[in-house]
């Protein structure tokens, strides 16, 4: 059988396979030392290849070594992509009379087959690497031993510890050099600091590819926006407080399957080094996939070194395992929490990147829902202690993971009085180290996407403890093509006999269904007591329940499935409502005190199309409980078509403004008028779901909706919660939902424009201020979810601003990648 040896320079050499590894090495050495031992008039056969080269029972010509314990000689088919076009096979008969060979050597070799092909070979890219290979534009370093290639000029000045460089060099032995310095021949690592050596060292050890055909060293400069943004995301994940501008240039070198000098061919290393900069800040990233050797035979057992060196004997860094056999295990280590990845900030003085600061605590992600359950990273400062106390929403985080660069924990369920949450970090002595802010988002009610009865159970009270709630699902692409987990979030709080809350709010998350197809079950019914088994037998507790449906298995036909949340249910016994209306009325202040503190409602809303309302305007936002886009949603304001809410502050009083189908403000309660909110329904979870419910919702049900309510009792409620006042204002309404674009000109003209293409939106004819704004309109594709409105909508997907005195700026939505591209004078500045 034949051993197949191949390189990406498009040549394949096949030699007789020898079982004795020592003899094999000797034979290979003979082949390279003696260049004229073969007949120079060979027999040549040209073959037009129709498919990839077949190797019979032999392993693939490119093969990663399998993990420890795997069967030897097994290669994954995906390790190499081979697309041959023409194969040239040359048989070189052996000249046995060659004087340089011994008798033993003459017996070892009979002939050599030399194969040339135009095949393109793509090595497998490890998952933690960025893409590399000739198909990605990489060049390949010539095969050599200790040779230093010509410098590579960079299009930017690369900042490296206070100095800027415009040329780099790749040293085959695992270094990238800056400036004009040369260390050709330095195959054994010297311990940093090294004077006048300016370099990064992803793996400084003696590499030799001169006689090896299974390895390559790839490199390229990176200027394309997609790859730069990919690298920026990697960097910002670890250095969020240092990244201020997107990168403009990067350089990547991949040592692929490289052997050590004089070592067995079975020992290979694969690693990658990246440098990137935005012109002001610079970083380096080291990736490791496979490390099987740490020194060559000429290095006197001196193991590899990993780090960087600025050449001034001041700014340098060495990974602890350098110069030890343990350096091979850094494939499982990291300084940023990603095994096989190291990252360093290399712009300024070494003190700027050492972990000795407590300033700049950041949180990632910086926003999330009140439900919690997602992973939180605290970064930006040094975590040099082993014990910390983290307080979130007055809750102490008991379980967290920590290293010197970050802390990870799971966000608990939240119920705060503000939309901005402070996260506090204390040391073991209970001393405050730092704080950071987190934005809490209250999920919207969008259960109408999957529930037929989504509005039947919003704000229910007077429920007996044996009552059940029912989920009746629609049959559509969402419910048919996906599996869902159904989660119940339960909040409860103690109340006294006057409905005044006291004590702490308790929170529970319960998964009531797992991997269920909603269209197949159609209806699910749950008894409160069966689901909330932890409920105490106390009638003085009010319970608030929210249901969330999370996609657990997504159909390939739908790429973006929304998170489904269902409106509140209030589970409360009869005794808390009976007789409460008159008691509540007697304790309320005069409504005029609050009316002076809330916004006035617009007297009319220009709906343009009857029954269609804008989602928001002038800080008024649609009320979830009365939304014209959701059929039959105004159950608490029968007669209204759409309602809005607004308040001047995130807590305290607010306005609720309700309108009929023509957009006219409603003032009479029996026709669906809105009401004054003593505690606004906007803002934080605590504000909306506790304060507002107690101050405004509970008395409304007690006076107007409970089985004990009368017309007279309802009048008592509206006496203290009137509709307020309205004012005539000009509203710049342009959005009415699922329809064509609507425009408002500067002179007050409203018009609808259904076109799609590129148009001039604004143009001035003043030669002193020549301004032009162009827009591109495109049809919005039909949604995955069936809709009664079959009109094809248009949307602005790009616009450009042009002023002859300044640069042209263009913003374009890239729908496939879901990002906005920003160009200045046609050059990409940011994505």
N, C-alpha and C positions, 0 to 999 in steps of 0.2 A: 504494500500500500504506500501511498504518497502523502507526505506532509505538505499542506498547502500554506504557503507564505505569501502575503499580499500587502501592498501599500497603496495609499491613496494617490500616489503619483501615477496610478493606472498601470502598474506592472505587477505580475504575479509570477513567483518563482516556486517551482516544485522540485524537491530533492528527495532521494531515497530516505525513508524513515528508518531510523536505527533504534532498537530497543534500549541499547546502552546509552544513557544520557552523556556520559563522559566522551564516548566515541563520537556521538552526534556533534558535540561541541567542537571536537578536534576536526571533524570533517568540514564543518561550517567555516572554521578558521582557515583551513586549507583553501577552500573555494574563494575566500576573499584575498588571501595572500598571493595566490598564484592565478594571475589573470589570463594566462595563455595556455592553460592545460587542456583546453577544449579545441576541437577542430573548428576552424573559422569558416568552413564551407558546409554549413548545416543543411539539413532537410527542413523545408518550411511548408506548413499547411495552413491555409487561411479558411476560417469557418465563419459563416454568417450565423450569428447566434439568434435563436428565436425565443429563448427564455433564459432564466438565470442559470448559472453554472451548477450542474448537479455534482455533488461530491459523494454520491453513493452512501456507504455506511460511515463515512468520515464526518467529523464535526464541522460546523460552519467555519469559514475562513476567518471571520471576525467573531470573537467570543469573549464575553466577560467571564471571569472566573466566578463560579457559583459560590453562594455563602457556605460557611462551614457546615459540614454534614451532608451536603448535596452529593449526588452521584458524580464521580469524575467523568469528564468528557461530554457532559450534557450542555448543549447550547440552546438558548431560546431562538426561535426562528426570527424574532423581531430584532435581534441584535444587529443585523446588517440588512440593508436594502441594496440589492445588486441588480443593476439594469444594464447588462452588456449589450453592445451593438455589434462589434466585430472582435473575434478572438484569433490571434496569430500564435500558432504553436511551433516552436523551433526545437529540434533535437540536436544537441551538441555532443557528438561522440567523444569519449574520453581518450586523451593521448597517454597511454600507459608508459610510453618511453620518456615522459617528461623527467629531466634529471633532478628536479627539486623534490621528488617524492620518494619516501621510503617504500620498501616492499609491502609493509602493512598498509600504508596509505593507498598504494596502487590497488590493493585488494578491496578497499573500503568503498571506492567510487567506480561506477561503471559508465554512467552518462548523466546529463542533467537536461531536464526539460525546461525551457524558458518560454513563459506564456505572457503575451502582451494583450491587453484588452482596453477598449474605450469605456469600460464599465465605470459608473459612478457608484461609490460605496459610501453609505451614510452610517456612521457609528451610532449606537443607541445613546440618546441624551439622558443622563440621569435626571430624576425628577426635581432635584434641588438646584440644577444648573440652568442658566439661560441657554438658549439655542446656540449651537455651534456647528461647524462643518462647511464645506465648500458651497453647499446649496444655500447657505445663509450669508454668503459673501466673504467667508473667511479665506485668508491666505494660509499657506502651509510653510512652516519654517524648514529650510533645507536640513537634511539628515547630517548630523555632525556629532563631534565629541569635543565639548568645551569651546566651540567656536562662537564668537560674538558677532551677530549680523550687523549690517549698517544701521545707523540711527533712523528712527521713524519720526518725521516731523508732524507735530500736532497742530490743528487749526486754531487751538485756543491756548492760552497760557494756563498751565496746570499748577494750582497752588499746592505746595507741599512744605508744610512747616515753615511758613513765613517767606518762602521764596517761590518764584514762578518759573516753570520750565516749558520749553516749546519743542523738546525732542525726548524720546524714550528709546530704550533698547531692551530686547528680550534676551536674557541669559538662559541658555538651555537648562542650566542647573537650578531652575525654580526661582528666578529673580526677574523683576522689572526694574530697570535702572533709569534714573532721571539725569538729564544733562549730558555732558560729554565724557563722563567717567567711564572707564573700562576695567573690568576685572576678568578678562578672558583668561581661562586656565584655572581660576579659583573654583575647583570642583569640591573642595572640602569646606564646609561652613566655618566662618570665623565668628566667634561670639560677639554680638552687639554689646556696646557701641563700637563701630569701626570708623575711624576718621576718614573723611572725604568719600566714603561710600554712601551714595544717596539711592535708596532702593526700597521697594517692598519685597518681602520674602514669603510668598505663600508656602514654599517648601524647598528650602535650600539644601540640596543633596546632589550627588554626582549622577547625572543622567547621561546616557549615551544612546543615541539613535542611529549612529553611523552604520551599524551592521544589522539593524533591526527593521523588519518590514511589517510589523504588526502595530506600530505606534505612529503617532503624529503629534505635532504641536501646532495648533490652530490659533490664528489671531486675526482681529479686525478692529477698526475704529467704528464706533456706533454714533450715528447722527440722526437716525430715523426716530420720529416722535413716539411710535408705539413702544419700541424697546426702551427708550429713555424713560417713558412713563412707567413701564414695568419696573425699572430699576429704582425710580423715585419712590414707588410704592414700597419696595423692599426697605429702602433707607428710612422713609418716614415712619415705618412701623417700629423702628428701633430708636430713631433720633427725631421725634416729632417736634421738639423745641429748637432744633438746629436747622431744619429745612425751611428756607424762606423763599427760594426761587427754584423753578424746575431746572433740571440738568440740561445742558446744551451739548455735552460731549461725553463719551465714555470709550473705554478701550478694554477689550477682553482677550485673555490668553487662556487656552485650554491645553493642558498637558494630558494627552489622551493615551492611556495604556502604555506609558513610558517605562522602560526597564532601567535598572541601575547598572552602572559600569561593572562588567565582569561577573554579573549575577546570573542566576538561572533565568531562562526565558519564561518560566512559570510565574515569576514575581513581577507584578505590574502596578503602577500607580496612575490614577486618574484624578486630576484636580483642576480647578479653574480660579483665575484671579481677575478681578474687575476693578478698574479705577474710573471714577466719574466725577464731574464737577459742573457747577453752574456759573463758574467764573470767579466766585467768591469763596464758596465752600467746596471741599472735596472729601471723598470717602473712598475706601477700598473694601471690597467684599471678597472673602476667600470661600470657595466651595470645595468640599471633599466628598468623593464617592468611594474610592478604593485606594487604600494605602497598604502595600504588601512588602515594601522594603524601605529602609531608612538610611542606608549608606552603601556606597560602592566599595569594591574590593581595594581601591587605592586610597581610601579615606581612613584607614587605621581605626575602624570601629567608632568613628565619630558620627553620631546620629544626626538627623536632619534638624534644621532650625527654622522656626516659623515666627514671623514678626515683621518689623520694619525698622529702618535706620535712616536718620536725616543727615548723617555725615558730620554733625557738629559735636558729637559725643555728649549731647544733652537730650535730644529728642529721639528716643528709640523705645522699642518694646519687644519682648520675647515671651512667647507662650510657655507656660511652666513646663510642659512636657518635652520641650526642645532638648536635644542632646541626650535623650533617654530612649530606650526601646518603646516606652509608652507613647511616643509621638504617633505611632501607627493608629492609636485609638481615638485621635481627634475627629475621625469620621463620625463619631457618636457624640462629640462635644460641641459646645457653642458658647459664645458670649452674648447671644441675643435670643436664646430660647429656641433656636431652630437647629436640630442636630445636623452636623456637617456644614455649618455656616458660621463664619466669623466676620465681624464688621468693625471698621475703625474709622474715626474722624481724623483726617490727616492734614487739615488746613493750617492749624496754628500750633502754638507751643504745646508741649506734652501736658502741661498742667491743665490745659483747657479740656482735655479728654479723660483725665484721671477721675476716678470715682471718689470725689471728696466734697461734693456739694449737696446741700439740702434745698436749694432754690430751684424753682422751675418744675414742680410736680405737675404732670399732665395725665389725662385719662384717655383711653382709647378702647372702644368708640366714645365719643364725647356726648352722644345722645342715645336714648333708648326709651322703650315703652314702660308704663307703670307695671306691667305684668312681671318684669324681671326674667330670670332664667337664662340670661345670656352672659357670655364671658367678658370680664372687664380687666384691662391691663393698666396698672399704674406705672408710669415711667418718668424719665426726665431728671431724676435725682439719684443719689447713691443709696442703696439699701445694704448698709454694712453690718446691720444687726441681724440677729436671728429671730427676734420676737417683736412684733408690732401690734398695735391696736388700730383697726380700721372701723370707723363709724360712718354708716350710710343711713340716712333717714331715721336717725336715733336708734339704729340697730347695729350691734357689734358683730362684725364678720368673724365667725369662728374658724372657718376653713379657708385657707389661702395657700398658694404656692409662692415661694420667694427665691430669688437669687440676687446677685449684686446689681442687676440692671432693671429688674421689674418685679412686680407683685401681680399675681393673677387670682381673681376670685369670681364667684358667680353672683350677679346682681340679684338681691332679694326682691320680693314684691314690695312696691313702693306706695306710700300714701302720704304725700307731703302737702304743705300749705302753699308752696311756691312752685313755679315751673322750673326754677333753677335750684338744683340740689347741690349742697356742699358736701364733699367727701373729705373727712378729716383723718389724718394719719398721725398717730402718737407712737412714741417709743415705749419700751417696757416700763419706764418710770412714769408713764402717763403724762409726758411732756409733749406738747403739740409740736410736730415737725413741720408740717405744711398742710395746705388745703388745696383742693382743685374743684372746679365746678362742672356739673353734669346737667344736661338739658333733659328734662322728663317730658315725654310725649304721651298725651292721652289718646288712646286708640279711638278712632271714629266708629260709629255704628254703620257697618256695611253688610249686615246679615241678609239684606234683600237680595244679594247675589245668589244665595243658596237656599234661603228659607221662604216658604210661602206665607208663613204666619209670623214673620219677623216683627210685625208691629202689634201683635195681639198681646204680647206679654211685656211691653215696655212700661215701667213704672207701676207695676201691680202692687197693691197693698190689700189688706184685709184677707190674707190667705190663711186658711186653716192649716194646721201643721200636717194634716194628711193630704193636702193638695199636691198636685203634680204639675210639672211643666212639660210641654210637648214641643218637639222639634219636627216640623213637617217640611221635608226637603223638596226643592224643585228638581226637575230632571233636565239638565243642560250639560254643556261640555265640561263645566267645572265639576259637577257632582258625579258625572259618568266616568270621566277619564282620570280621576285622581282618587287616592286614598287619603283619609283625614284622621288625625287624632282629635278628639273632642275633650277640651280641658275646661274645668269649672274653677273660677276664682271667687272665693268666698271671703267677705269682709264682715265683721260683726262688732257691735259696740253696745255697752250697757246704757240704759236710760232710766231715769226715775219716773215717778208717776205723772210728772208734768212734762214728760218728753224732753227733759234736759239731759244731755249726754254726760257721762262721766267714765273714768277708767280708760284703759288703753284699747286701741283698735286691734283686734286679732285678725290674722290673715292665714288662709289655707289655699293651696293649689291642689286640685284633684283631677286626675285623668280618668274620665268616665268611659271613653271608648278609644280603641287603638286600631289603626289601619282599617278603617271602615269605609266602604263605598256608599256614599250618601244616597245615590239614586237607587241602589238595590234595597236599602232598608226603608227608604221613603219617610217613615215616621218612627221617632223614638220618644218614649214616654218615661219620665223619671219622677219618683216621689221624693220630695225634699228630704224627708227623714232618712230614706234609704241612701241618698247620695251624701248628705251631710251627717254622717254617723257620729261625728264629734260634737254635735250640737248639745249644749246643756239644756236641761228642762227649766228654762227661765223665760217667762213671758215678757220680761223687761229688756230683752235683747232684740235689736233690729238687725236684720241680716240683709246684706247686699250681695247680689250674685251676678257675675258676668260670665258668659260662655264664649270661648274662643275655639275656632276650628283651624288647625294647622295642617298643611299638606305634609304627609309623611312619605308618600310615593307619588311622584309627579309623572304625568303623561308626557311623552316626547312631543306630542302634538301641541302642547301648550307650554310656552317657555316662561311665562310670567304669571304665576298664580298668586292673587292677593291674599293677605292674611284676613280671615273672616272673624269679626267680633260682633257679638250680639248684645243688644241694649240691656240695661239694668232691670233686674227683678228685685222688688222690695218684698221681703218675706216678713210679715209682721202680723201678730195676732189681733183679734177684734178689740180687745180691751184697751189697746193703745189708741184707737181712733174714736171709739164711742164716747160722746160727750166732750171731745177735745176741742171742737170748733168754737164753742162759746167761750171756753177758758182761754183759748189762744187769742180770740178777738179782744177780750178784755185787757190783755197784756200788751197789745200792739200800739206803737206810737202813731201819730197822725201821718198819713202818707205824704203830705206836703214836705215833710222834713227830708224824705228821700228823693222826691221828684226833682228837687233843685240840684241833686248830685248826680243825675244820670243824663245821658244824651237824649235829645229829642228825636223822635222817629221821623223819617222823611214822609211827607203826606202822600206821596205816590212814588211808585217804582216804574220807570219806563221799561216794560217787558218786551217791546218790539213784536214778539210773537205771543199771543194770548196764552197764559199759563206757564210761560218759561221765565224763570227768574235767574239773575246772576247769583253765583255762589257766594260772593262777597263784594263789598264796596265800602269805601270810607271807614274801614275798621268794623263795619257790621258784618257778621258771619252768619251763615245759615244755621238755624236751629235743627239739630238732628231729629227732634220729635215732631217737626212739621216742615217737611222738605218736599217741594213739588216734584222733584225727580224720583221720589219714592211713593208709589201709589198708596192711597189710604193711610198716610202717615200722620195726619193731623187729628188724631183721635181725641186729644186733650183740648183741641181748639176747633171744634166742628164748625164748618163754614169758612174757615181760612184755607188758603191754598199754599201759602208759604210764610214762614216766620224768620225773623233775624234776631240776633242778640248782640249787645255791645255794652261795655262798661268803660269808665275812665281809668279804673284801677283793676288790678288782678284779683282783688277781694273787695267786699262791700257791695253796695247796690249797683244794679244794672238794668238796662231796658230790654224788654222783649216786644218786638214790633211785628204784627201779623197783617197780612194783606189778602184781599180777595183775588179772584182769577184775573181781574183787570189791573192789578197792581195798586189798588186803592187801600189806604190804611184803614183798619177796622177798629172802631171805638167801643162797640157794644158787646158785652160779654156773651150774650146769647147768639151772636153772629160769628164768634170765634176770635174775639179780641185778645191781644197779648196782655201781659201783666207786668207790673213793677216787680223786680226781684230785689228783695232786701239783701240777699246774698247771691251774687251773680253766678250763673251757670257756666261761666268761662274760667279759663285758667287751670289750676292744678287739680289733681284727682281729689284731694281733700276738700278743695273749694267746691267742686262740682258734685261730688258724690256724698259729702257729709254735710257741710254747712248749708248748701243750697237746698238739699233735700229736707233738712230739718226746718229751715226758715220758711221755705216756700212750697215745696212739693207736698210734704205731709199735711200741712193745714189745707191745701187745696183739695186733697182727697177727702179729708175729714169733713170739709164744708160743702164740697160739690160732687164728689164721686162715690163716697161710701154708701152702704145700704142705709145709713142713718141720715144721709144728706137730704135737704129740702131746698126749694127755691129761695126761701128766706135765709137759710144758712149760707147758701152760695153768695147771696148779696152781701153778707157780712165779710166774706173773703174779698170780693172785689172792692169793697169800701176801703180796705187796708192795702189792697194790691190792684190799683186802677191801671188802665192802659197807658196813662201818661199823656204827653203832648206831642204834637207833630209840627214840622216846619217845612216850608217849600224850599227845596234846594235843587240845584242843577247837578245831576249825577252822570258822570262819564261812563256809562255802561257800554261795554263792548263784548261781553261774554254771556251767552245765553245757553251754554251747554252743547248738546249734540246738534249742531247746525253749522251753517257757513259763517265765515268771519264777518263781524259787524264793526264798522269803523265810525268814529266821531271826528269830524273835521274841526279845525281851530275856530271856525265861525259857527259851530254848533250844529252842523248837518249830520244826521245819522243815516247810514246806508249799509246795505248788505252787499258783499262782493263774493261770488262763488268761484272765481277763477282760480287756476293753479298755473304757476309759472313764475317768472321774475318781473317785478314791477317797481316803479318809482313810488315810494310812499310819501316822501317829503322832498320838496325842492324849493330853494330860494333863488330869486333873480337879482339879489343885491350883490353887486360885484365886490363889495367890501367884505361880505360874509357869504361866500359861495358854498352853500351846504346842500348835500344831497344824501338821502337815505333810501336805499333799495332793499326790497324784501323778496324772498322766495316763498311761494305758497305751494303746498303739496296736499294731495288728498290723504286723509287719515284712513288707514286700512280698517275694514270692519272689525269690531271686537270679537274675541273668542266667545264671549257670552252673548247669546241671542238678545236682541233688543227690538222693542216695538218700533223704534225710530230707525228707518232704513235709509234715511238721507245720508249721503256721503259728505262728511265734514271736511273742511280745509283748515290748515294750520300754517302758521309762519314757522319755517324750519331754518331760515337763515336771514341775516340782515347785514348790510354793510353801510358804514358811515364814511362819507367822502367829503373832505374839505381841502381845497387846493393849497391851503397854507399849512396843512398838517398831513400826517400819515393816514392812509386808508386803513380802517379797522373793520374786520369781518368776524362775525360770530355765526357758527354753523352747527346745528344739531346733527351728530352722526348717530342715526337711529340704531344701526346694527350693534355698535359698541356702547350705546347709551351714554355718550359723553358730548361735551360741547367743545368744539375746536375754535381757538382764537388765533387769528392771523393779523399781522401788521404788515402792510405792503406785500401781501401774498406769502410772507414767511410765517411759519407756525411759531407762535410764542408760547402757547400753553394748550394743554388738552385737559 
